């Protein structure tokens, strides 16, 4: 079955994750299957999404660096942190699958979070593609 053309992928991503007026939030997981209660969701912001890339696959990513709130629970050791996009700051709809946070070489990033720690996500670190 053929996939979407690149222009259609761009249009779809830009419509679902708009560059203005967006209300999406990043949620966090330390097991890749359920949300971690120790980090509150981070607002991407009304102008937080960059335009989708003109590529195959087209990629939608955060336009600005994002910093989490302070961790309220320690991870108890080094863990891979995953992210997913949600439609609300609490509850809401999970819009994407859990994806490991990666560094610039796309290797999974690990963290040993203590209470009060924050994670900063570089611009482009939160990415969405059509699969």
For each residue, the residues with C-beta under 8 A, 3 or more apart:
1:
2:
3: 9 130
4: 8 9 12 130
5: 8 9
6: 9 10 54 55 56 58
7: 10 11
8: 4 5 11 12
9: 3 4 5 6 12 13 52 56 57 58 130
10: 6 7 13 14 51 52 53 54 58
11: 7 8 14 15
12: 4 8 9 15 16 130
13: 9 10 16 17 52 58 59 60 128 129 130
14: 10 11 17 18 19 51 52 60
15: 11 12 18
16: 12 13 95
17: 13 14 22 24 49 52 60 85 128
18: 14 15 21 22 49
19: 14 22 47 49 50 51 63
20: 46 47
21: 18 46
22: 17 18 19 44 45 46 47 48 49
23: 46 87 88
24: 17 43 44 48 49 85 86 87 95
25: 41 42 43 44 85 86 87 88 89 92
26: 41 42 44 66 83 84 85 86 121 126
27: 35 41 83 84 85 86 94
28: 35 36 39 41 68 81 82 83 119
29: 32 33 34 35 36 81 82 83 84 98
30: 36 75 79 80 81 82
31: 34 36 82
32: 29 80 82 98 100
33: 29 98
34: 29 31
35: 27 28 29 84
36: 28 29 30 31 39 73 75 81
37: 72 73
38: 71 72 73 74 75 113
39: 28 36 68 69 71 72 113 119
40: 68 69 72 89
41: 25 26 27 28 86 89 90
42: 25 26 66 67 68 69 121
43: 24 25 48 89
44: 22 24 25 26 48 49 62 66 85 126
45: 22 48 64
46: 20 21 22 23
47: 19 20 22 63 64
48: 22 24 43 44 45 62 63 64 66
49: 17 18 19 22 24 44 60 61 62 63
50: 19 60 61 62 63 123 124
51: 10 14 19
52: 9 10 13 14 17 58 59 60
53: 10 58 59 60 61
54: 6 10 58
55: 6 58 59
56: 6 9
57: 9 129 130 131
58: 6 9 10 13 52 53 54 55 129 130
59: 13 52 53 55 127 128 129
60: 13 14 17 49 50 52 53 127 128 129
61: 49 50 53 123 124 125 126 127 128
62: 44 48 49 50 65 66 121 123 124 125 126
63: 19 47 48 49 50 123
64: 45 47 48 123
65: 62 120 121 122 123
66: 26 42 44 48 62 120 121 125 126
67: 42 118 119 120 121
68: 28 39 40 42 71 118 119 120 121
69: 39 40 42 118
70: 115 116 117 118
71: 38 39 68 74 75 113 114 115 116 117 118
72: 37 38 39 40 115
73: 36 37 38 113 115
74: 38 71 113 114 115
75: 30 36 38 71 78 79 111 112 113
76:
77: 112
78: 75 110 111 112
79: 30 75 110 111 112 113
80: 30 32 100 101 108 109 110
81: 28 29 30 36 100 101 109 110 111 119
82: 28 29 30 31 32 98 99 100 101
83: 26 27 28 29 98 99 101 121 126
84: 26 27 29 35 94 95 96 97 98 99
85: 17 24 25 26 27 44 94 95 96 126 128
86: 24 25 26 27 41 89 92 93 94 95
87: 23 24 25 92 93 95
88: 23 25 91 92 93
89: 25 40 41 43 86 92
90: 41
91: 88
92: 25 86 87 88 89
93: 86 87 88
94: 27 84 85 86
95: 16 24 84 85 86 87
96: 84 85 99 128
97: 84
98: 29 32 33 82 83 84
99: 82 83 84 96 127
100: 32 80 81 82 108 109
101: 80 81 82 83 108 109 119 121 125
102: 105 106 107 108 109 125
103: 106 107 109
104: 122
105: 102
106: 102 103
107: 102 103
108: 80 100 101 102
109: 80 81 100 101 102 103
110: 78 79 80 81
111: 75 78 79 81 117 119
112: 75 77 78 79
113: 38 39 71 73 74 75 79 117 119
114: 71 74 117
115: 70 71 72 73 74
116: 70 71
117: 70 71 111 113 114
118: 67 68 69 70 71
119: 28 39 67 68 81 101 111 113
120: 65 66 67 68
121: 26 42 62 65 66 67 68 83 101 125 126
122: 65 104 125
123: 50 61 62 63 64 65
124: 50 61 62 127
125: 61 62 66 101 102 121 122
126: 26 44 61 62 66 83 85 121
127: 59 60 61 99 124
128: 13 17 59 60 61 85 96
129: 13 57 58 59 60
130: 3 4 9 12 13 57 58
131: 57
